[in-house]
Amino acid sequence: MDIFKGKATVAEVARQHDLTVSAVEGRVDETQRNMENGFKARPKNTREQDGADLWETKG
């Protein structure tokens, strides 16, 4: 969260948590996609879940 708030850099967070910079960047990118998805009317995970529910009812 500190990265999004501008309170810390990716490198600082990576050092603090003993991670690589690329690992932190990947998590930041994934988190950003998930947050953007949360603002959509029908998020991707809901669409995927709808398909899983349909499969369970047919199976």
Backbone bond lengths (Angstrom), bond angles and torsions (degrees), N, CA, C in turn:
res aa  C-N    CA-C-N  psi(-1)  N-CA   C-N-CA  omega(-1)  CA-C   N-CA-C  phi
1 M - - - 1.454 - - 1.520 110.84 -
2 D 1.315 116.42 -32.90 1.464 118.99 -179.86 1.521 111.47 -62.55
3 I 1.329 117.16 -31.82 1.469 120.21 178.21 1.519 109.09 -65.29
4 F 1.331 117.68 -46.30 1.458 121.29 -179.43 1.517 111.86 -65.42
5 K 1.310 116.52 -33.30 1.467 121.01 -179.85 1.521 111.73 -80.26
6 G 1.337 117.12 -10.56 1.453 120.81 -179.09 1.516 113.52 81.21
7 K 1.330 116.73 14.23 1.462 121.19 -178.79 1.525 112.60 -87.57
8 A 1.340 117.16 -16.17 1.464 120.80 -178.53 1.520 108.90 -147.93
9 T 1.324 114.88 154.21 1.461 119.73 175.56 1.524 109.08 -92.64
10 V 1.318 114.93 165.81 1.462 120.41 177.79 1.526 109.53 -59.97
11 A 1.316 116.97 -41.65 1.463 120.95 -179.50 1.527 111.59 -62.74
12 E 1.323 117.19 -40.31 1.466 120.44 178.92 1.530 111.34 -64.12
13 V 1.307 115.96 -44.28 1.466 119.69 -179.88 1.521 110.22 -66.22
14 A 1.323 117.11 -39.71 1.463 121.03 178.42 1.525 110.43 -60.20
15 R 1.324 116.85 -45.80 1.471 120.45 178.58 1.516 111.09 -63.86
16 Q 1.309 117.12 -42.86 1.460 122.15 -176.89 1.527 111.69 -62.33
17 H 1.328 117.19 -35.43 1.461 121.00 -175.79 1.532 113.26 -107.56
18 D 1.327 116.56 11.14 1.466 123.17 178.45 1.533 111.20 55.30
19 L 1.338 115.63 49.50 1.455 122.58 177.86 1.517 109.30 -122.08
20 T 1.315 116.50 165.23 1.459 119.39 174.50 1.525 108.60 -81.50
21 V 1.313 115.18 156.58 1.461 120.50 178.65 1.528 109.44 -61.50
22 S 1.329 117.35 -40.90 1.463 119.63 -178.92 1.527 111.42 -65.61
23 A 1.327 118.22 -33.90 1.464 121.02 177.69 1.530 110.27 -65.99
24 V 1.316 116.45 -42.23 1.470 120.38 179.20 1.525 109.57 -67.24
25 E 1.326 117.07 -43.00 1.465 120.09 178.73 1.527 110.70 -60.38
26 G 1.324 117.06 -39.93 1.461 120.75 177.88 1.512 111.85 -62.64
27 R 1.316 115.88 -41.83 1.471 119.88 178.83 1.520 111.51 -68.20
28 V 1.323 116.45 -36.83 1.467 120.48 177.54 1.525 109.27 -64.37
29 D 1.334 116.84 -45.93 1.463 120.52 179.21 1.524 111.09 -60.92
30 E 1.326 117.12 -44.72 1.459 121.47 179.81 1.531 111.04 -63.36
31 T 1.321 116.23 -42.56 1.459 120.76 179.08 1.518 110.88 -63.57
32 Q 1.328 115.99 -41.11 1.458 120.00 179.61 1.529 110.60 -64.13
33 R 1.329 117.94 -42.83 1.465 120.77 177.24 1.526 110.88 -61.41
34 N 1.327 116.64 -42.18 1.464 120.32 179.89 1.524 111.67 -65.28
35 M 1.328 116.43 -38.53 1.466 119.58 178.43 1.519 110.36 -67.06
36 E 1.337 117.46 -42.66 1.456 120.64 178.03 1.525 110.18 -63.16
37 N 1.303 117.00 -40.15 1.454 122.50 179.23 1.526 110.64 -63.13
38 G 1.317 117.57 -33.51 1.449 121.86 -179.53 1.517 113.60 -65.88
39 F 1.335 117.20 -20.92 1.455 121.05 179.91 1.523 112.42 -89.05
40 K 1.310 117.50 -6.74 1.463 120.78 -179.14 1.525 110.17 -79.81
41 A 1.322 115.89 152.64 1.458 120.88 -179.47 1.528 111.35 -63.32
42 R 1.324 116.73 -40.04 1.462 120.96 178.62 1.519 107.87 -129.70
43 P 1.324 118.19 87.84 1.465 121.40 -177.32 1.522 111.74 -59.04
44 K 1.323 115.48 155.91 1.458 121.64 -178.28 1.524 112.32 -56.34
45 N 1.320 117.58 -43.69 1.460 119.26 -176.55 1.523 111.39 -64.25
46 T 1.322 118.17 -28.99 1.458 120.93 177.10 1.522 109.78 -68.97
47 R 1.325 116.31 -41.69 1.455 120.10 178.36 1.516 110.13 -63.45
48 E 1.331 117.00 -42.15 1.460 120.38 178.62 1.525 110.46 -64.70
49 Q 1.323 117.07 -40.14 1.459 121.22 179.67 1.522 110.39 -65.62
50 D 1.337 117.68 -39.10 1.461 121.15 177.91 1.522 109.83 -57.38
51 G 1.324 116.81 -42.78 1.462 120.71 178.70 1.509 111.54 -65.44
52 A 1.332 117.73 -39.01 1.464 121.61 179.42 1.519 110.15 -66.56
53 D 1.341 117.40 -39.80 1.459 120.85 178.08 1.518 110.58 -64.01
54 L 1.312 116.56 -41.25 1.454 121.03 179.59 1.520 110.05 -62.94
55 W 1.327 116.62 -42.46 1.458 121.55 179.88 1.530 110.74 -62.68
56 E 1.343 116.27 -40.95 1.472 120.08 -179.50 1.530 111.61 -65.53
57 T 1.332 117.88 -36.81 1.460 119.86 -178.38 1.521 111.09 -72.48
58 K 1.335 117.25 -30.05 1.456 120.50 178.97 1.517 111.72 -81.38
59 G 1.337 116.34 -26.60 1.458 120.94 -174.32 1.465 111.62 -84.02
